[in-house]
């Protein structure tokens, strides 16, 4: 059996970094997707004895469902989390996170395990590196441009309906909609689109693809040089 102990520096105070973990509106910006996956849904609540469920997909459309259950919170920016995975590269294990001040702002230390194999511990370390790398960017205000972020996150979707849903969320964010409104729309879209019958989804996808083909042909015709006889 193997345990994992790993630390990261974050560019803000321990209180701000801890809030990024405990505030669902911030948590959804950085946590939950293993490397190579992109989060497409989040539900539940963060709090003592409560659970959050996050669904992610990779570029092949393969899905992983991650459930985070809070076993303990505080005092002094301390949390114990039970992490369960259905699919994907990560193994179930309990993690303890501690946030303390350092020269850069905050050092967050993760203790997690036990893991059955070194490979499981390595996969968990890669997950935390990816997650806290995103959090460092969020805390520093170094967000990607809408175009770059959309091009990256859109890899989780094969179907035009999923692409359109994500595009709506990015558009709302860039238009200045408050985080609470964006979170509400996100929850509504992914909750109900997930329940869409497959045949209806296929029909909508077909119509959207056909419309996009017409638009592409129109743009190509507009861009073509004039025909001379």
N, C-alpha and C positions, 0 to 999 in steps of 0.2 A: 504494500500500500504506500502511496506517495501523497505528501501534502505540498501545497503551493504557497509561497510567500513572495509577494512582489510589491514594489512601491512605485509611485508616480508623482511628479511635481505638477502642480496646477497654478495658473497665474491669477489667483484671487485668494481671498481670505478663507479659512476653514468654514466659517458660517455660510459664505456664498457657495462654496463647493458642496457643502452638505445640503443646502437648499436645492441645488441642481439634482440631487438624488431624491429628495423627499417631495419636491413640487412636480406633480405629473406633467404640467405644461412645459417644464424645462426638461424633465426626464425623457420625454418622447423625442427630444431633439438630438439625443446622443446615445441612449442606451438601448440594447436589445437585439441588435443584428450581429450575428457572428461574421467574421471576415468572409467576404465573397457573397454575403446576403444583404438584402435591403428590407427594412421593415415596411409592411404594408397594412398593418392593423394593430391597434392597441385597445385593450378594454380592462375593466376592473378598477381598482382603487389602490393607492399606496397608503399604508397605515399599519399600525400594530395589529397583527392578526389578519390582515387583509392580503389580497393577491392581485397582481397585475398579470395579464396574459398578452403576450406579444407574438404576432405572426410575421415571419420573414420568408422571403423567397430569394433564390439565386437566379443567375441568368438562364438556367435550364428550366426554370419554373418549379424546382424542387422546394418543398415547404418545410419549415421548422416552426414549431410552436413552443414558446418559452414561457414558463410560469414562475414569477418571482413572488414569494411569500415572505412577509416581514415577521421575523421571530422576535426581534428586540430593536428598540430605538433609544439612543442617548444613554447616559448623559454625555455631554462634551463631544458632539459629532461622532457618534458611534452607532453602527447598525449591524445586525446579524440577519442575513438573508438566506432563505432556502431556495435554491435554483433548480428547477426541473426542466428537462428538454425532451420534446417528442420529435424525433428526427434530427438531422444535422450532425455536426461533428463533436458535439459537447456532451459530457457526462454529468449526471445529477450530483450535486454536492452542496454543502452549506458553506457560505462565505461570510467572513467578518470583515467589515470595512471601518477603518479609523482615519479621521481627518485631523492633522496637526499642523501648526504653523511652521514654515521654513523660510529660507531666504527668498525663494521664488514666489512665495505666497502660501501654498499648502502642499504638504506631502500626504497623499492618501496611500494607506497600506492595506493590502488585501491578503488575508489568510484564508485558504480554501482547501477542503479535502474532507476525508481521504479519497484519493483516486486509486482505481484498480491498477492503472498502468502509467508509466512515464508519458506515453503518448496522450493520454487523457489530460494530464497536468499541463503538457505543452499546448494543447488545444485551448484549455482554459486561459492560459497566459496570453495567447494570441487574441482571445476574445477581449480580455481586459485591456490589452494594449490598444486595440482598435477603439474600444468604447471610451477610454480615458483620453485617447488622442482626439476624438470628436469633442469630448467635454472641454479639453484645453482650448480648442478652437472656439467653442461656444462662449466660454468665459472671457476669452480675449477679444470677442467680437469679430473674429476672422472668419466670417461665413463665406461660403462659395457664392459666386454669381448665380442668379436664377438659372441661366442657361447651363452652366457647368453642373450645378446640383441636379437639375432636371435630367440631364444626359446621364448622370451617374445613377440616380435613384430609379430611373425608368427601366433599368436593366431587369428589375424584378418582375416586370409585366411582359407577357407575350401578347395579350389580347388588347385591342384598341380601347375597349371599355375601361380597363384598368389604367391605361395611359391617360385617357381623358379625365378620369377621376383624380389622378395625381396632378394633372395639369391644372385642374380647378383649385386644388389646395395651394399650389405654388402661386397661382394668380391671386388668390385671396391674400396670401401672406405679403406678396409684393405690393398689393394695393393698400396695405396698411391695416387690414382687418385685425382686431384684437385676438390674442392667442386663444382666449376662451371660445370665440366664435369659430376659429379655424379647427380647434379640437372637436367642437360639437359637429361641424360638417364632416370632419374625418370619421368620427365614430359612426355617424349616420350612413355615410357612403359605404364604408367597408362592412358594417353590420348587415345592411340590406342587400348590397350587391353580392355578398357571399351566399345569400339565400336564393339568388336568381336561378331558375331552372336552366339546365345546360342548353336545352334547345332554344330557349329565348335569348340567352347570352350569345349563342352561335348566330342567331338571326341578326341581332344588333351588331355584332362584329362584322358580319357580311355586309350589312348596309353601310357601316362606317368605312370599311375598306373600299367599297365601291365608290362612295362619295369622295374619299381621298384620291382614288385613281382619277376621277373626273377633274378634281382640282389640280392634280399634278399635270395632267394633259393640258389643261387650260394655261397653267403657268409656263409650260414648255412652249406652247404656241405663242404666248405673249413675248417670250424671250427670244424666239427665233428671228433671224434677220428677214426682212421683207423679201418675198419671192419676186425675182425679176424675169421678165420674158423677153 
